[in-house]
Amino acid sequence: MTDDDQGIRERISKQGEEALGRIAEELAGNPLVVGALSRAFEAREKASQAQEAAMGALGIPSAADIERLTRRLRSVSQRLEGIEDAVDRLDDRLASIDERIEKATAKVGRSSKKAESDPRLEEIARDLAALRAAVAPGEEPPPRAQERLTVTES
């Protein structure tokens, strides 16, 4: 291509852009076109509202309903994970307390002769047994591993 060809192309392109700009300005200034566009947008909004109402009457959720539900589900999932973490920490603390109670109970059991002679040790042994029953009332302690629900984003 020569410089002349490029110059002609640029001039034609510039003239075309200017012509399109003038047409757009005239259309934007024409009350008939502006009124038609306004009515078209109003009709679009009314159609959207009618569609949403019809979907609601049929029990079909809208995209906005699904988005709200998705956000709520994520929030509940995060809260549930926090609760599961807190339960795990509590379970670890209870296991630690249970171990200490077992050690103390074993120690008290080994010194049963002393317990007979010392009423205070006998009272401590009863308190420890009551505490153990309150912490783990059943014979079996609750399971340490708990299944977790995994939520993935789509």
Beta strands, then each sheet from edge to edge (+ up, - down):
end
